[in-house]
């Protein structure tokens, strides 16, 4: 891999985002040794250490973190601009990288992506499904989705669906066996299907509310996972209580496979939003994705009403 500042910078960005030389090498289609050499040459040229390497992990130094945050979006935009040279007039090319929570996949992405890809077949879409808050600029994403209006002020946001509720549910068989909770703290006496978003993170405390009061209940149970579909299947099988975004389990509620309990305490949320950095940095590919997302969201509003 011949050394050029832009080539080396792109190598560093790939390693910084993947936190792995091997994964970054596969992504770039180069050897791990060539990638490592390119990053070392960049560090030598800059006179700073960008990455701390051990036998198992790769971590960013303060200098590396600053470089990732300041240069990442600009390099991505420059590389994407090169791809547009071969495009026909009016044709959109490039790539859109999205960070999306798993529950948004069936509710939002499954409605947007088919239409977008049919309309813009030369755009490559990469969707990372992860249930954590993501710094989309530092990690090289073009946009993210979040189930909240609490989005950074320097982000543009587009509502994708209306408000909803997080509800506690259970299969009739479980309720017949264990009874129905009547108050939030009753959950401590029940088998709950627990949520842990990241391997090193704490279990999620279920959030409930009624009027101006709110509760965060540290539930426990036989299974802990971050897979929303596994949670749903276990709940339908009667393993335990499930805490879920109501639209995700709408079919199970309609069929009676699941029943809502503690309904007066269901927590309201504003709905899903697409968010991305200021309009000045929007690539043609992302702009096209936003247009389709806005179109699909507008069609869904009458049905929601």
N, C-alpha and C positions, 0 to 999 in steps of 0.2 A: 504494500500500500504506500504509494508515493506521498511524501509529506507536503501538504499545503495547509495554510491556516484554516480555511473553511472545511476541508476534508477532516482535519484533526478535530475541529470544533464539533462537527457532526458526530464523529466517533465518540467524543466525550459525552455529548448529549444523550446518545443511545445508551451508554453505560450508566449514566446518572439516572436515567428514567427506569431502566430495567433493574438497576442495583445488582448487575451481574455482567461480567465480561462474556461469559458463554452465551447467555440469552441475547445480549446486544450483538454479538458476532453472527448468530443465526439470523437476527433481524436484518442486519446489513448485508449478509451474504459474504462475509470474509472470515478469515481464520482468527481464532482467539489471540494467537501470538501477534499477528499483524495489527489487530485492534489495540492490544496492550502497548505495542511499540508506538503507535500513533498518539495515544494518550500521553505516554511518557515524553514524547517529543514536544507536545503542546505544553506540558508542565515545565519542561526545560526552557522553552521559548518564553514563557510567561514568568518564570522564576518563582513559581508557587506550587504547592501541592494541592491538587484538586480532589483527589480521591484517597481515602484510607483503605488499604487492602489487607485482608486477612485471608487465611486458607478457606474460609467459608463465606465471608461477607464483603461487600463493598459499601462504603459509606462516604458521604460528601463532607469535605471540610467546609469551613465558613466561606473560603474563596470559591470553592466548587459550587456551593449553594447560590452565591451571588451570580456566578457566571450562568448557571442554569436558569435562574429567574430572569436575568437581563437579556440573555442572548437566545434562549430557546425559541420563543415565538418568532423572532426576526429570522432566524435560520430556517425554521419551518416554512415561513412565508416565501423566503428567497428560493428554496428548493422547489416549492410548489409552483412558483412563477415560471421556472424553467420548463415544467411539464406543459404549460399552456401554449408554448411556442408551436407545437405540432397540432394544436386543436384547430378545427375548422371554425370559421366565423360564427359566433353565437353558441358554439358548443362548450359545455362546461367540463373541465377535467380537474384532476387533483385528488386529494384525499381529505376525508373528514374523520377525525378521531373523537369519539364520544365516551364519556364516563357516565354510566347509567346504573341506578340501583335495580336489583333484580326484579322488583315488583313492577317497574316501569316497562319491562320488556313486553309482557302480554297486553298491558293496558295502553301503551303509547307507541313503542317502537314497532310493534307488529302491524300497526295501522299506517305509520309514516313510511317505513323503509320500502315496502313493495312499490308504492307509487313513486317514491323518489328515484329508485333504481331503474324503473321503467322509463322515467323522464330523462334521467341523466346516467346512462349506462357506462360512461367513461370515468365516473367518479368512484373511487374506492372508499368504502365505509368500514371503519374499524370500531367495534363496539366492545368496550370493557364493562362487564357487569360486576359491580363491586358495591357492597353495602357499607360505605364509609364516606366521610366528607373528603373531597379531593381538591387539592390546589391545582386547578386545571392548567394554569399558566406554567407553573413550575414543572408539572409532570407531562407537558407537551400535548394536552388535549385541546381541541378546538372549542369544545362546548361540553357542558355537563347538564344533568337533570337533578332536581332536588325537590323534595316534597315540602317545600316551605318558601315563604316570602323572605326569609332571613338570608338574603344573598348579598354578597359584598357590594358596596355602593358603586364601585367602578365597573360593575357588570351590567350588561343589557339583559333583561329577562322577558321571556314570552310565556304567558300562561298556556299550558297544554290541555288541562282539564280542570273542571270545577272542584269546589271543596268536597271533602269526604270525611269519613270517620275511621278511627281505629277502634275495633270492637273485640271483645272477648267472646269466643265461641267454643262450642263443644258438640260432639256427636251425641245423639239421644242415648246411645248405649252407655256412654261415660256418665251422663247426668243421672241415668237410672241407677248406676252403680255407686256413685259418689255424692249425689245430690248437687244442688245448684247454689253457687255463691250468691250472697245477697248484698254484701258490702265489699269494698276493695280489699280490706285486710283479710277477708275470708280466703283470698287467693293463696295465702301462706299455708293453708291447710289442704291445698289441692295439688295434684300432679299437673305441672305446667310444662309445655314444650318451650324450652328456653332459647334465647337468641344471644349469640355472640358474633358480632360483626367481623372482628379480626381475631386471629389466633392468640395474640397477646392481650386482647382487650378484656374488659370485665363483662359479665353477663348484663344484658340490657334489662333495666328495671321498667316494668310495664307502666305506662303513663295513663292515668285516668283523671277525669275532671267532672265536676258538677257545680254549675253556677260559678262562683269565684273560688271554690276550693279545688285543689288538685292533689293527686297522690302519685308517688313513684314507688311501686311495690317490687321488692327484690325477690321475685318468684323463684321457685326451685322445681326440679322435676327430673324424670329419668333420661331425657334427651336434651342436648344442647347442640344447636347447629346454626349456620348462616344461610341455609338453603330454604327459601320460602316454599318451594314445591314439596320438599320433604316434610316440612312442618304441616302443610295442609293435608298431605296423605296420612300422616300419623294421627292428626286430629280426627279425620273422617273414620279412621280405624278404631277410634275410641281410646287412644293412648293417653290423652290429656287435653287440657284446655289450650286453646290457640289464641294468640294476639295477632290480629291481622288487619290490613287495610281493607275495608269492606268491599270495594269494587273487585278486589282480587278473588274473593271467595263468593261472589254474587251467585254463581251457578249452584254452589253447594247450599247456600241459604235458601234459594228458590226451591231446590229439590227436597229440602229437609234433611240432607246429610249432615248439616251443621245447624246449630241454633245459637242465636245471640243471647248471652247472659250479661248481667250488669249493664243493661242498655242505658239506664239513666246516667251512667258514668262514662259513656263512650267519648273519647277525646276527638275533637274536631281539628282538622288540618286544612290549610288553604288549597291544596291541590298541587299537581306537578307543574314545575316551571323548567323551561330550557333557559340556560344562562351561558353567556360568553362575554369575552372582553369587548371593549368599546367598538363601535361601528367602524372606526377608522382602520381597525386591524382585521376586519372580516374578509376572508378569502372568497373568491367566486364560488368555490365548492360549498363553503359553509353558508354563504348567502342563499344559494339555491336550496340547501337543506332547510334553512329557516323559512323560506317561502313556502315549501311544501308542508312543513310542520304547522305554520300559521293557517294554511288552507284546511288541513285535516282538523285542527282544533276548532276552526270556525264551523265546520260541518257538524262537529260533535255537540256544539252548544244547544241547538234546538232539541236534540234527543235527551240531553241532560235535563233540560228544562221540563 
